[in-house]
Amino acid sequence: MDETLKGKKILVVDDNKTYGRLMSILLSKQGFKIYIEENVNEALKLLMKDDFSLIISDLVMPNDDGVDFLKVLKENAATKDIPVIIISGYDTQDHVNNLKELGAYDVLPKSFKDRNLIPTIENAIKHYEEIKNQ
């Protein structure tokens, strides 16, 4: 892992407590500081209080929708530049393209076996840091 990324804050938004804990363990081992929220409303409150370098959001949650969450994030001046990685069980290319058009940095399968997860996270944070430093 790139040492400059250690300690960067990542917000994970997922209603599945087990998935959130496992994601936290995985990413903490990489040196990231992880925050977990189980719903969009709590995530939005936290985003107004603290700065994050990345948001990882489930697409489908009870009472919440990852698409609407993404739209809110991209319409808000305080959060519009934060990269958002959507984790989804849906993997059709049309679905992925639609989410990227809405502003998602990337869309990954909801799997811990995906070899693209850590590199995608690192690239997204580096991209965000470049934008912030301009």
N, C-alpha and C positions, 0 to 999 in steps of 0.2 A: 504494500500500500504506500502511496505517496504520503510522506511525512507531513506535508503541508495541509493534508486533509484531516489529520487526527483532531478529534474534539469538535468537528463540525456537527451542528445540530440537524437531526433529521426527525421530521414528524411523520409517524406512521398512523394512518387512519383506517381502521378495520374493525368491524363488529365482532370478528372471531378472536376471542381472547387468546386462544392457543396459538393461532397464526401470529398475532401481535407479539406474544412472548418469544416465540421462536425467531421472528424477524429481529427482535431486540437483541437476543443472544447472538445471532449471526453478525449483525452489524456492529454491536459493541465490541466483539472480538476483532473487528477491523479498525477499531479506534474511534468510531463515531459515537456521539452522544445521542441517545434515542429517547424520544417522547412518544407515547402511545395514547391515542384517543379512540374511543369506540364509536363515536358519531360525529357528524359534520358540525353540529352546533358547538360542541365542546372544542373541536379542532379550530373553528373560527375564533372562538374566545381566546384560545391559547396563542393563535397567530397574531392577535392584536396586542398581546402582552410581551412577546418574545420574538427574536429574529431566528429564522431557520434558513439553512442552506439548501434544503430539499424537502419535498413532501412526497410520500409514497401513499397512495390511496387505493383502497379496494374500489371496484367499480359498482358492485351491487351490495347494498346494505339495507336492512330493514329501516324503513322510514327515511332513508337517505339515498341519494343517488350520486355516484361519482361524477357523472356528467354535469349535473347542476353544480356540484361542489367546484369542479374545474372551471365552469363558467364564472362563478362568483369570484374565484381566486384571480382569474385573468381580467376581470372587470374592475378590480380593486387596485388602486395605485400602490398601496403598501405591499401587495402580494403578487402583482402581475408578473414580476420577473423571476419569482422563485420557481425553479423547475419542478414539475409534477410528473412523477412516474405512476402510471395507472397499472395496477395489478388486476388481471382479469382471467376468468376461466373461458371467456370468449376469445377466439383467436382468428376470426375471419379477417382477411386483409381489409375489407370494407370498413369493418368495425375499428380496426387499428387506424386506418386513414382518417376516419371521422374524428376520432379522439385527438389525433395529431393536429388536424385542422382547427380544433377547438383550443389548442394550445398545450396539449400534453407533450412533455419532452420525449417520452417513449411509452410504449405499452408492452408489458411483459406478462408471461403466463404466471399464474399464481402457483409457483413451484419453487422449492429451495434448491432444486437440482439444476435450475437454469444457469448455465455458465456465464450468461450475459449480465446477470444481476449486479454483481460487484463492479465490473468495468463500466456498466451503464451509470450506476450511482456515482462513481468517481468522475466520469466524464461530465455528467450533469452538474455536479458541484463545481468542477473546474470552470465550466462554461459560465455558471452564475457568478463565480468570483471575478471572472474577466469583465462581465457586465457591470458588477458593482464598482470595480476599480477604474472604470472609464470616466 
